[in-house]
Amino acid sequence: MNGDNIDKATKQILAELAECVRRVPGTSITEAAVLIEEAPRIFVLGAGRSGLSMRALAMRLIHLGKSAFVVGETTTPSIRAGDLLIVGSGSGLTASLLTVAGQARQQGVVILLLTADSGSPMATLADYQIIIPAQISKDGNDGDHVPTVQPLGTLFEQTLFILNDRIILEMMQRMEVGAAQMAERHANLQ
């Protein structure tokens, strides 16, 4: 690729991402921030690249002073009624995530889902949803999703990361926590 093609591709990716983020209602971000702020403990769940974004969310929640855990880690405690499970799943079809969400539902856990498919099996388990209007497959664009030149679920995953950071910013404002306070909770054994 020459420089012109790289610039063109970068502009396309940024335009897709901006459109995807723009289409997510601010009210859903605020609702998520309130749910997270009020939850005694937060558990995050995702697979693959979406899972990496969810791990980053858990890290920032800890920096905010919240009790946050990544499902599947050896130090993750048992979940119980009143806790919040946040799931990031573009398709809402990943079998392992559905199993865990079903187990959480049986425990009386509140479930917040970030997904591209409001009609997925995972969506039926969720109490709250943030719909990310990203095309997640080349043959599955129904016109309501932002089309992408990127492969697989890349646009969803990028948008998920940004929206998770947007939720953190909302929480920082609501909780009146600044970056300096968060830095005090940042890992110091590195």
Secondary structure in CASP SS format (residue, H / E / C, confidence):
PFRMAT SS
TARGET T0000
AUTHOR 0000-0000-0000
METHOD secondary structure of the structure
MODEL  1
M C 1.00
N C 1.00
G H 1.00
D H 1.00
N H 1.00
I H 1.00
D H 1.00
K H 1.00
A H 1.00
T H 1.00
K H 1.00
Q H 1.00
I H 1.00
L H 1.00
A H 1.00
E H 1.00
L H 1.00
A H 1.00
E H 1.00
C H 1.00
V H 1.00
R H 1.00
R C 1.00
V C 1.00
P C 1.00
G H 1.00
T H 1.00
S H 1.00
I H 1.00
T H 1.00
E H 1.00
A H 1.00
A H 1.00
V H 1.00
L H 1.00
I H 1.00
E H 1.00
E H 1.00
A C 1.00
P C 1.00
R C 1.00
I E 1.00
F E 1.00
V E 1.00
L E 1.00
G E 1.00
A C 1.00
G H 1.00
R H 1.00
S H 1.00
G H 1.00
L H 1.00
S H 1.00
M H 1.00
R H 1.00
A H 1.00
L H 1.00
A H 1.00
M H 1.00
R H 1.00
L H 1.00
I H 1.00
H H 1.00
L C 1.00
G C 1.00
K C 1.00
S C 1.00
A E 1.00
F E 1.00
V E 1.00
V C 1.00
G C 1.00
E C 1.00
T C 1.00
T C 1.00
T C 1.00
P C 1.00
S C 1.00
I C 1.00
R C 1.00
A C 1.00
G C 1.00
D C 1.00
L E 1.00
L E 1.00
I E 1.00
V E 1.00
G E 1.00
S C 1.00
G C 1.00
S C 1.00
G C 1.00
L C 1.00
T C 1.00
A H 1.00
S H 1.00
L H 1.00
L H 1.00
T H 1.00
V H 1.00
A H 1.00
G H 1.00
Q H 1.00
A H 1.00
R H 1.00
Q H 1.00
Q C 1.00
G C 1.00
V C 1.00
V E 1.00
I E 1.00
L E 1.00
L E 1.00
L E 1.00
T E 1.00
A C 1.00
D C 1.00
S C 1.00
G C 1.00
S C 1.00
P H 1.00
M H 1.00
A H 1.00
T H 1.00
L H 1.00
A C 1.00
D C 1.00
Y E 1.00
Q E 1.00
I E 1.00
I E 1.00
I C 1.00
P C 1.00
A E 1.00
Q C 1.00
I C 1.00
S C 1.00
K C 1.00
D C 1.00
G C 1.00
N C 1.00
D C 1.00
G C 1.00
D C 1.00
H C 1.00
V E 1.00
P C 1.00
T C 1.00
V C 1.00
Q C 1.00
P C 1.00
L C 1.00
G C 1.00
T H 1.00
L H 1.00
F H 1.00
E H 1.00
Q H 1.00
T H 1.00
L H 1.00
F H 1.00
I H 1.00
L H 1.00
N H 1.00
D H 1.00
R H 1.00
I H 1.00
I H 1.00
L H 1.00
E H 1.00
M H 1.00
M H 1.00
Q H 1.00
R H 1.00
M H 1.00
E C 1.00
V C 1.00
G C 1.00
A H 1.00
A H 1.00
Q H 1.00
M H 1.00
A H 1.00
E H 1.00
R C 1.00
H C 1.00
A C 1.00
N C 1.00
L C 1.00
Q C 1.00
END
